């Protein structure tokens, strides 16, 4: 795994992200673009092929990673997944080193696992979220139960996949003992990578509406959420996992190549409705509608929701903010003009070693705030 960091971002090969916007049912906390209208799948695949053709001239270099996210890519049939991959033919995928597919536990079965292996998937990101029924159904609204997660893990353990498990903490009334139990039970399933995310009630989501109506208890206050965040690091470090990014832990050598590209500001191309892209200078995103996205592409038009070229101040903030999300941190010279580096080292938020400034566990907890204060 390349650990050179953002100071070498230009040398990194690009990544490719494909957004599959189809879900059997939207989770109440989700604010990503997703639809349940599977009848749109043929139109989606046609649009994907058109978008790949349109993008290919500007992206001639071979892609190193492919991430198929969503939505719920694991609901795709053999025809759907092979059609998706065939649609990417205009792009150079000859040197892929990692292909990730997001999967839900209830979709994992022998036929699907065989399909994923046959089509070259190397890494599965399983949306476990919790192994506790108290939150899995009522709060998180998931379609699976803990037993289905256990069955999926047992089926996949002898398959040729790197396994990531997504977990959510900061749930209503969740105590440290509850979160510690979830982490311990997850470790017993022997994943290679674990991603932990604090639950948020984004405006407009069903979860936010339920909390506003008093149908669910509120989220834990910041000090309690911080305690759960730090507990994640303690439990997972003791099991041999390294927090290499604020929300991501891996056994040595199992870091996500694709996601590292986001944090190192390596170029990546996003295809599909609502997908985001970055070419090293410009950022843009597609419209969040299968129909409008596909209609634009059928006319040979880029289906843009926005496109921007950040100014130097925004670029500097982004570089520092993303760098402080990573355990590898930033080269000292990247913060040579910052006046408060020594202050944050003294306060235990940063460490200086081997010419780099790295966040501590305490620093990870407030990484975004540190970045703002270091670039003021």
C-alpha positions in Angstrom: 0.0 0.0 0.0 1.3 3.4 -1.0 1.8 5.6 2.1 3.5 8.5 0.5 0.5 10.8 1.2 -0.8 14.0 -0.3 2.7 15.4 -1.0 2.9 12.7 -3.8 -0.8 12.8 -4.9 0.1 13.7 -8.5 1.9 10.3 -9.0 -1.1 8.2 -7.9 -3.2 6.4 -10.5 -6.8 7.5 -10.7 -9.8 5.7 -9.2 -13.2 5.0 -10.7 -16.5 5.2 -8.7 -19.8 3.9 -10.0 -23.0 4.9 -8.2 -25.7 2.3 -8.3 -28.8 4.2 -7.1 -31.1 1.3 -6.5 -32.3 0.1 -3.1 -35.0 -2.2 -2.0 -35.9 0.3 0.7 -34.3 3.5 1.9 -32.8 3.5 5.4 -34.3 6.3 7.6 -30.9 7.9 8.2 -29.7 7.8 4.6 -29.4 11.1 2.7 -27.6 9.6 -0.4 -29.5 9.5 -3.7 -31.3 6.2 -4.1 -34.5 4.9 -5.7 -36.4 1.6 -5.5 -37.6 1.7 -9.2 -35.6 -1.3 -10.5 -37.5 -1.0 -13.8 -35.0 1.9 -14.5 -32.1 -0.5 -14.5 -31.8 -0.9 -18.4 -32.0 2.8 -18.8 -29.3 3.2 -16.1 -26.9 0.8 -17.8 -27.4 2.5 -21.2 -26.7 5.9 -19.5 -23.6 4.4 -17.8 -22.2 3.3 -21.2 -22.9 6.7 -22.7 -21.2 8.5 -19.7 -18.2 6.2 -20.0 -17.8 7.0 -23.7 -18.2 10.7 -23.0 -15.6 10.7 -20.2 -13.0 8.4 -21.8 -11.0 11.0 -23.8 -10.4 13.0 -20.7 -9.4 10.0 -18.7 -6.8 8.0 -20.8 -4.7 6.7 -17.9 -5.4 3.2 -16.5 -7.6 3.2 -13.4 -6.1 1.5 -10.4 -9.3 1.0 -8.4 -13.0 0.5 -9.0 -15.6 1.1 -6.3 -19.2 0.1 -7.0 -21.3 1.9 -4.3 -24.8 3.0 -3.8 -27.5 2.5 -3.1 -27.3 -1.3 -2.8 -25.2 -2.8 -5.6 -25.6 -6.2 -4.1 -29.2 -6.4 -5.3 -28.0 -6.5 -8.9 -28.6 -9.7 -10.7 -26.0 -11.4 -12.9 -27.4 -9.6 -15.9 -27.4 -6.3 -14.0 -23.8 -6.5 -12.7 -22.3 -7.9 -16.0 -24.2 -5.2 -17.9 -22.8 -2.5 -15.6 -19.2 -3.8 -16.0 -19.6 -4.1 -19.8 -20.8 -0.4 -19.9 -17.4 0.6 -18.5 -15.6 -0.8 -21.6 -14.5 2.6 -23.0 -12.4 3.2 -19.9 -9.0 1.6 -19.3 -9.5 -1.0 -16.5 -6.6 -3.2 -17.5 -4.6 -2.4 -14.4 -7.1 -2.6 -11.6 -5.7 -3.7 -8.3 -8.9 -3.4 -6.3 -12.6 -3.8 -7.1 -14.9 -3.0 -4.2 -18.6 -3.8 -4.1 -21.0 -2.6 -1.4 -23.3 -5.4 -0.1 -26.1 -5.8 2.4 -26.0 -8.9 4.6 -29.5 -10.0 3.4 -28.2 -10.2 -0.2 -25.3 -12.5 0.5 -25.8 -16.0 -0.7 -23.7 -18.7 -2.6 -24.9 -17.6 -6.0 -24.2 -13.9 -5.4 -20.8 -14.6 -3.9 -19.9 -16.8 -6.9 -21.0 -14.0 -9.2 -19.0 -11.3 -7.4 -15.9 -13.6 -7.5 -16.4 -14.4 -11.2 -16.7 -10.7 -12.1 -13.4 -9.8 -10.4 -14.6 -8.2 -7.2 -11.7 -8.3 -4.7 -13.3 -6.4 -1.8 -16.7 -6.5 -0.2 -18.0 -3.7 2.0 -20.8 -5.2 4.1 -23.4 -2.8 5.6 -23.6 -4.5 9.0 -24.3 -1.2 10.9 -25.1 -3.0 14.2 -25.2 -6.5 15.6 -27.8 -5.4 18.2 -31.5 -5.8 17.4 -32.4 -2.9 19.7 -31.2 -0.4 17.1 -31.0 -2.4 13.9 -34.7 -2.4 13.1 -36.4 0.5 14.9 -33.7 3.2 14.6 -31.6 2.1 11.6 -34.5 0.6 9.7 -32.3 -2.2 8.1 -33.7 -5.1 6.2 -31.5 -7.7 7.9 -31.1 -9.1 11.4 -27.9 -10.1 13.3 -28.3 -13.7 12.3 -28.1 -12.8 8.7 -24.9 -10.9 9.3 -23.4 -13.9 11.0 -24.5 -16.2 8.1 -23.1 -13.8 5.5 -19.7 -13.6 7.4 -19.6 -17.4 7.7 -20.3 -17.8 3.9 -17.7 -15.2 2.9 -14.9 -16.1 5.2 -13.4 -18.8 2.8 -14.1 -16.7 -0.3 -11.4 -14.7 -2.1 -12.6 -11.3 -0.8 -11.1 -8.7 1.5 -14.0 -8.0 4.0 -14.9 -4.6 5.3 -17.8 -4.2 7.9 -19.5 -0.9 8.2 -20.7 -0.1 11.7 -22.7 2.9 13.1 -22.3 4.2 16.7 -23.8 7.2 18.5 -27.2 5.6 18.5 -30.0 6.8 20.8 -29.4 5.7 24.4 -26.3 3.7 23.3 -23.9 3.2 26.3 -20.2 2.5 25.9 -20.7 -1.1 27.0 -23.2 -1.5 24.1 -20.8 -0.1 21.5 -17.9 -2.1 23.0 -20.1 -5.3 22.7 -20.8 -4.5 19.0 -17.1 -4.0 18.3 -16.2 -7.2 20.0 -18.8 -9.3 18.2 -17.7 -7.8 14.9 -14.1 -8.7 15.6 -15.2 -12.3 16.2 -16.3 -12.4 12.5 -12.7 -11.8 11.5 -13.0 -8.9 9.0 -10.0 -7.3 7.5 -11.2 -3.8 7.7 -13.8 -2.0 9.8 -15.4 1.4 9.1 -17.2 3.2 12.0 -19.5 6.1 11.5 -21.3 8.3 14.0 -25.1 8.4 13.4 -26.4 11.7 12.1 -29.9 12.8 11.7 -29.5 14.8 8.4 -32.3 17.3 7.7 -35.1 15.9 5.6 -34.4 12.2 6.5 -37.0 10.0 8.0 -34.8 9.6 11.1 -34.7 13.4 11.6 -38.5 13.6 11.3 -39.0 10.8 13.8 -36.7 12.6 16.3 -38.3 16.0 15.7 -41.7 14.3 16.4 -40.5 12.7 19.6 -40.9 9.2 18.3 -37.3 8.4 18.9 -34.9 9.5 21.6 -32.3 12.2 20.6 -28.8 11.4 19.5 -26.2 11.3 22.3 -24.6 14.7 23.2 -21.1 15.4 21.8 -19.2 14.3 24.9 -20.8 10.9 24.9 -20.3 10.5 21.1 -16.6 11.4 21.7 -16.3 8.7 24.3 -17.6 6.1 21.8 -15.2 7.4 19.2 -12.2 7.0 21.4 -13.5 3.6 22.6 -13.4 2.4 18.9 -9.7 3.2 18.7 -8.9 1.4 22.0 -10.9 -1.8 21.2 -9.7 -2.1 17.6 -6.1 -1.2 18.3 -6.0 -4.0 20.9 -7.2 -6.4 18.2 -4.4 -5.4 15.7 -6.4 -2.8 13.7 -4.8 0.5 12.9 -6.9 3.7 12.6 -5.5 4.9 9.3 -8.3 7.4 8.7 -10.7 9.1 11.1 -13.5 6.5 10.5 -11.5 3.6 9.1 -9.5 0.8 10.7 -7.6 -2.0 8.9 -5.2 -4.9 9.6 -1.8 -4.0 8.1 -2.0 -4.2 4.3 -5.8 -4.1 4.1 -6.4 -0.4 3.8 -8.9 0.7 1.1 -6.8 1.8 -1.9 -9.8 3.5 -3.4 -10.8 5.6 -0.4 -7.2 6.6 0.2 -7.4 8.4 -3.2 -10.2 10.7 -1.9 -8.2 11.6 1.2 -5.0 12.1 -0.7 -6.7 14.3 -3.4 -5.9 11.8 -6.1 -8.0 12.2 -9.3 -11.1 10.0 -9.4 -14.0 9.8 -11.9 -17.5 9.2 -10.7 -20.2 7.8 -13.0 -23.9 7.5 -12.4 -26.5 9.9 -11.0 -25.3 11.9 -8.0 -21.7 10.7 -8.5 -18.8 13.2 -7.8 -15.5 13.6 -9.6 -12.2 15.3 -9.2 -9.5 15.6 -11.9 -6.8 17.2 -9.7 -8.1 20.7 -10.3 -11.9 20.7 -10.9 -14.6 19.1 -8.9 -18.1 18.3 -10.3 -21.2 16.2 -9.5 -23.9 14.7 -11.6 -27.6 15.4 -11.1 -29.4 13.3 -8.6 -32.0 11.7 -10.9 -31.8 8.6 -13.0 -34.1 10.1 -15.6 -32.5 13.5 -15.9 -29.0 12.0 -15.9 -29.9 9.4 -18.6 -31.8 12.0 -20.7 -28.8 14.4 -20.7 -26.4 11.6 -21.7 -28.7 10.4 -24.5 -28.3 13.9 -26.0 -24.5 13.8 -25.6 -24.6 16.4 -22.7 -22.7 16.1 -19.4 -25.4 15.6 -16.7 -23.9 18.2 -14.3 -25.4 19.4 -11.1 -22.4 21.7 -10.4 -18.8 22.2 -11.5 -16.2 24.3 -9.7 -12.5 25.2 -9.6 -11.6 25.9 -5.9 -9.5 29.0 -5.2 -6.1 28.7 -3.5 -7.5 29.3 -0.1 -10.1 26.5 -0.5 -7.5 24.2 -1.9 -5.2 24.8 1.1 -8.0 24.2 3.6 -9.0 21.0 1.8 -5.4 19.7 1.7 -4.9 20.3 5.4 -8.4 19.0 6.3 -8.0 15.7 4.4 -4.4 15.3 5.5 -5.4 15.5 9.2 -8.0 12.8 8.6 -5.2 10.4 7.9 -2.8 8.7 10.3 0.1 9.5 7.9 -0.7 13.2 8.4 1.0 15.9 6.4 4.7 16.8 5.6 5.8 19.6 8.0 6.4 22.0 5.1 2.7 21.8 4.3 2.1 23.7 7.6 5.2 25.8 7.6 3.1 29.0 7.6 0.8 27.9 10.4 1.4 29.7 13.7 -0.3 27.2 16.0 1.4 23.9 15.2 3.4 23.9 18.4 0.3 24.8 20.4 -1.5 21.8 19.1 1.5 19.5 19.7 1.6 20.7 23.3 -2.1 20.1 23.7 -1.8 16.5 22.5 -3.7 16.9 19.2 -0.6 16.5 16.9 2.7 14.8 17.0 5.8 15.6 15.0 7.8 12.7 13.7 10.1 11.9 10.7 9.3 15.2 9.1 5.5 14.8 9.3 2.7 16.2 11.5 0.3 13.5 12.5 -3.0 13.6 14.4 -3.3 11.8 17.7 -6.5 10.0 18.7 -7.4 13.2 20.4 -6.6 15.1 17.2 -8.7 12.8 15.0 -11.7 13.6 17.2 -11.5 17.3 16.1 -9.6 17.0 12.8 -11.8 19.4 10.9 -11.6 22.1 13.5 -7.8 21.7 13.7 -7.6 22.2 9.9 -9.7 25.4 10.1 -7.6 26.8 12.9 -4.3 25.9 11.3 -5.2 27.6 8.0 -6.7 30.8 9.4 
